[in-house]
Amino acid sequence: MPIPVSAETEVLARRLAAIRGQSIDEAVRTAVRDALARAERPATSCLTPDQQAKVNRMLARVKALPPLDDGGNPDADLYDEHGLPR
């Protein structure tokens, strides 16, 4: 059963087929197969296990730090209650 596609999709599929020297069916099948293989592949880190451990230790240290402010006005130290510079 044919899959209806937009005009843009058809143009792109034809361009890809021409570049690869394939039929439109082959080009679309290969492109979809490749996209599925990438999408189904588990995400892998480009870090070595040692590097990932270092990153995890740094993140733990950052999370343990106290907040920089109480969530109030970040300009409180710069201006008084009247909005004038301190």
Contact map, one row per residue, 1 for C-alpha under 8 A:
11100000000000000000000000000000000000000000000000000000000000000000000000000000000000
11110000000000000000000000000000000000000000000000000000000000000000000000000000000000
11111000000000000000000000000000000000000000000000000000000000000000000000000000000000
01111100000000000000000000000000000000000000000000000000000000000000000000000000000000
00111110110000000000000000000000000000000000000000000000000000000000000000000000000000
00011111110000000000000000000000000000000000000000000000000000000000000000000000000000
00001111111000000000000000000000000000000000000000000000000000000000000000000000000000
00000111111100000000000000000000000000000000000000000000000000000000000000000000000000
00001111111110000000000000000000000000000000000000000000000000000000000000000000000000
00001111111111000000000000000000000000000000000000000000000000000000000000000000000000
00000011111111100000000000000000000000000000000000000000000000000000000000000000000000
00000001111111110000000000000000000000000000000000000000000000000000000000000000000000
00000000111111111000000100110000000000000000000000000000000000000000000000000000000000
00000000011111111100000100000000000000000000000000000000000000000000000000000000000000
00000000001111111110000000000000000000000000000000000000000000000000000000000000000000
00000000000111111111000100100000000000000000000000000000000000000000000000000000000000
00000000000011111111111101110000000000000000000000000000000000000000000000000000000000
00000000000001111111111000000000000000000000000000000000000000000000000000000000000000
00000000000000111111110000000000000000000000000000000000000000000000000000000000000000
00000000000000011111110000100000000000000000000000000000000000000000000000000000000000
00000000000000001111111000000000000000000000000000000000000000000000000000000000000000
00000000000000001111111111100000000000000000000000000000000000000000000000000000000000
00000000000000001100111111100000000000000000000000000000000000000000000000000000000000
00000000000011011000011111110000000000000000000000000000000000000000000000000000000000
00000000000000000000011111111000000000000000000000000000000000000000000000000000000000
00000000000000001000011111111100000000000000000000000000000000000000000000000000000000
00000000000010011001011111111110000000000000000000000000000000000000000000000000000000
00000000000010001000000111111111000000000000000000000000000000000000000000000000000000
00000000000000000000000011111111100000000000000000000000000000000000000000000000000000
00000000000000000000000001111111110000000000000000000000000000000000000000000000000000
00000000000000000000000000111111111000000000000000000000000000000000000000000000000000
00000000000000000000000000011111111100000000000000000000000000000000000000000000000000
00000000000000000000000000001111111110000000000000000000000000000000000000000000000000
00000000000000000000000000000111111111000000000000000000000000000000000000000000000000
00000000000000000000000000000011111111100000000000000000000000000000000000000000000000
00000000000000000000000000000001111111110000000000000000000000000000000000000000000000
00000000000000000000000000000000111111111000000000000000000000000000000000000000000000
00000000000000000000000000000000011111111000000000000000000000000000000000000000000000
00000000000000000000000000000000001111111100000000000000000000000000000000000000000000
00000000000000000000000000000000000111111100000000000000000000000000000000000000000000
00000000000000000000000000000000000011111110000000000000000000000000000000000000000000
00000000000000000000000000000000000000111111000000000000000000000000000000000000000000
00000000000000000000000000000000000000001111100000000000000000000000000000000000000000
00000000000000000000000000000000000000000111110000000000000000000000000000000000000000
00000000000000000000000000000000000000000011111100000000000000000000000000000000000000
00000000000000000000000000000000000000000001111100000000000000000000000000000000000000
00000000000000000000000000000000000000000000111111110000000000000000000000000000000000
00000000000000000000000000000000000000000000111111110000000000000000000000000000000000
00000000000000000000000000000000000000000000001111111000000000000000000000000000000000
00000000000000000000000000000000000000000000001111111100000000000000000000000000000000
00000000000000000000000000000000000000000000001111111110000000000000000000000000000000
00000000000000000000000000000000000000000000001111111111000000000000000000000000000000
00000000000000000000000000000000000000000000000011111111100000000000000000000000000000
00000000000000000000000000000000000000000000000001111111110000000000000000000000000000
00000000000000000000000000000000000000000000000000111111111000000000000000000000000000
00000000000000000000000000000000000000000000000000011111111100000000000000000000000000
00000000000000000000000000000000000000000000000000001111111110000000000000000000000000
00000000000000000000000000000000000000000000000000000111111111000000000000000000000000
00000000000000000000000000000000000000000000000000000011111111100000000000000000000000
00000000000000000000000000000000000000000000000000000001111111110000000000000000000000
00000000000000000000000000000000000000000000000000000000111111111000000000000000000000
00000000000000000000000000000000000000000000000000000000011111111000000000000000000000
00000000000000000000000000000000000000000000000000000000001111111000000000000000000000
00000000000000000000000000000000000000000000000000000000000111111100000000000000000000
00000000000000000000000000000000000000000000000000000000000011111110000000000000000000
00000000000000000000000000000000000000000000000000000000000000011111000000000000000000
00000000000000000000000000000000000000000000000000000000000000001111110000000000000000
00000000000000000000000000000000000000000000000000000000000000000111110000000000000000
00000000000000000000000000000000000000000000000000000000000000000011111101000000000000
00000000000000000000000000000000000000000000000000000000000000000011111100000000000000
00000000000000000000000000000000000000000000000000000000000000000000111111000000000000
00000000000000000000000000000000000000000000000000000000000000000000111111010000000000
00000000000000000000000000000000000000000000000000000000000000000000001111110000000000
00000000000000000000000000000000000000000000000000000000000000000000101111111000000000
00000000000000000000000000000000000000000000000000000000000000000000000011111110000000
00000000000000000000000000000000000000000000000000000000000000000000000111111111000000
00000000000000000000000000000000000000000000000000000000000000000000000001111111000001
00000000000000000000000000000000000000000000000000000000000000000000000000111111000011
00000000000000000000000000000000000000000000000000000000000000000000000000111111111111
00000000000000000000000000000000000000000000000000000000000000000000000000011111111111
00000000000000000000000000000000000000000000000000000000000000000000000000000011111100
00000000000000000000000000000000000000000000000000000000000000000000000000000011111100
00000000000000000000000000000000000000000000000000000000000000000000000000000011111110
00000000000000000000000000000000000000000000000000000000000000000000000000000011111111
00000000000000000000000000000000000000000000000000000000000000000000000000000111001111
00000000000000000000000000000000000000000000000000000000000000000000000000001111000111
